[in-house]
Amino acid sequence: MTGAIFLAVGFAAGILSGLFGIGGGSLIVPCLIALAGMDVLHASATSLAALLLPVGILGVWEYHKSGLVQWKVAGMLAVGLLAGSAIGAEFALSLPISWLTRAYGCFLLYIAWNNLELGKFLRGVATDPDPGPRKEGRMATWLLVGVAAGIVAGLFGKGGGVVIVPVLMGLFAFRAKEATGTSLAALQLPVGLPGVLLYAKNGVLDLGLAGWVAGGLLAGTFFGTRIAIGLKPSLFKRLFGVFLLSMAIFLFARG
């Protein structure tokens, strides 16, 4: 039964990963806390390990066929992610569990706010505007974005897409699907390996459970990508925002 739960969590996270290019950790970590009774540190370690394998490769291929992956940008982001994940994991291991839980709850609130686009709603601004021409960035810029995303990945067990996708859309005028495809491509290399090694060294990682999650991610990402390419993802983003909001409330109540 435990294996089935972890497989189902991975599958659901994979669907969201394919839809939004976020790696899936935003769903994996709170679900492992709520359904498997893990603390946030063990859940983050399990999530980061599950995301080591190229579980989204089928989804990346679908985005590539539709011309929605900027490969040079994805490569530089991946290098930055690799460097940043160790920093985030080291920091997480130095924090008390209660602090990390509250910090993760605040992070979920931030991501939920962005997905629900509450700021635009309160200002009366139309959602999903045309971003205009895509802006080009320098190699150093993509590296810095990757490092920042890697720190978030190592700290909270995510793939880093929760940082990459909003930055690509907000600062460089990438269209939503292009940002999603590029982010998902950057996450296919084992960019979280330094963080996973630190978690394993400190005895907070069960690779068997991470394997179940990875199996679900592989299947779910493919289906999520097919949905994203064929449909406008704004409704899914808002539903995902509601989920994150509820999980943040759960974490604050629990911690």
Residue, then its C-alpha position, 0 to 999 in steps of 0.5 A: m500500500t505504501g508503494a502505491i501511495f508513493l507511485a500515485v504521488g509521483f504520477a500526480a506530480g508528473i502531470l503538474s510537471g508536464l503542465f508547468g515545467i516545475g519538476g513536481g517537487s511542489l506537489i511531492v513534498p506536501c503530499l509525502i508530509a500529509l499522506a506518508g507522515m514524513d517530516v519536511l526534511h525527509a520529504s524534501a530528500t525523497s523528492l530531490a532524489a526522485l527528480l534525479l532520473p530523467v523522468g520528464i524526458l518524454g515530456v521534453w520530447e513532446y515540447h521539442k517537437s512543438g518547437l517550445v524548448q530553447w536548448k542553449v538556455a536550458g543547458m546554462l540553467a542546468v549548470g547553475l542548478l547543479a551548483g545551487s542545489a548543494i548550497g540549498a541542501e546544506f542550509a536545510l540540514s542546518l535548520p531546525i525542522s520546525w523552522l524549515t516547515r514554516a519556511y516551506g509553508c511561506f514558500l508555498l504561499y508565494i507560489a500559490w499567489n503567483n499561480l492564482e495571479l491574485g496581485k493582477f486580480l486585485r489591481g484589475v489587470a487582465t491575466d495572461p497578457d501577450p508578453g511581447p517579443r522574447k528578450e535575450g539574456r547573457m550566459a551569465t544571466w542564465l547561470l545566475v537564474g539556475v543557481a537561484a533555482g538550484i538553491v530552492a531545489g536543494l532547500f525544499g526538494k524541488g526541481g527548481g522550475v518554480v523559480i525558472v518558469p516565473v523568471l523566464m516569463g516575467l523578466f525575459a518575456f518567454r511565452a508560458k509553454e516555451a518557459t515550461g518546455t525550457s525549464l523541463a529540459a533543464l531539469q532532466l540532468p541530475v542537477g540535484l545530485p550534490g544535494v541528494l548526496l548530502y541528504a544521503k550522507n546525513g541519513v535522511l534519504d530512502l532511495g527505495l521510496a524515491g524510486w516509487v515516486a520516480g516511476g510515477l513521475l515518468a508516466g505522469t509527466f508524459f500525460g501532463t505534457r500532452i495536456a499542456i500542449g493541447l490546452k491553455p494551462s491557465l485553469f490548471k495553474r489556478l487549481f494548482g494554486v488552490f492546492l498549494l494554498s491548502m497545503a501551506i495552511f496544513l503545514f502552518a497548522r501542523g507545525 
